[in-house]
Amino acid sequence: MYSQITVARAGKSERIAVVTMNRPDKLNALTKVMEAELRDAMEAVDRDDDVRVVVLTGAGKASAPAWTSTSSKCCHRAISAPLSGCARST
């Protein structure tokens, strides 16, 4: 379904969604394609009432993406919105 990320379920009851940026040869550098895929994946996870935890990671040596300040703003908007059903701690 995606070309630059993977989405898998983990945990005993599969309530953990693991989203992996999958461009290890480029140290998971953010692209417009990856940004769109991250947004789509996070929106899909948000709609799934069974998911309780989302882990965002990267394949290879770079577990976090290499991005510039302008692209990180785009990514931050794409993935920083809280899941609608999550409880918030104060």
BELPE-V183994 format. One line per field, one symbol per residue. ss: DSSP state (H for helix, E for strand, L for the rest). phi: phi as a letter, one per 20 degrees, with the letter a starting at -180 (. if undefined). burial: b if it has 9 or more other C-alpha atoms within 8 Angstrom, else e. Layout:
ss->???
phi->???
burial->???
//
This chain:
ss->LLLLEEEEEELLLLLEEEEEELLHHHLLLLLHHHHHHHHHHHHHHHHLLLLLEEEEEELLLLLLLLLLHHHHHHHHHHHLLLLLLLLLLL
phi->.ddcccccdbngdledddddfdcffdllgfcfffgffffffffffffefffdccddbcfmfefdfebefffffffgffdeffffeefded
burial->eeebbbbebbeeebbbbbbbbbbbeebbbbeeebbbbbbebbeebbeeeebbebeebbbeebbebbeeeebbebbeebbeeeeeeeeeee
//
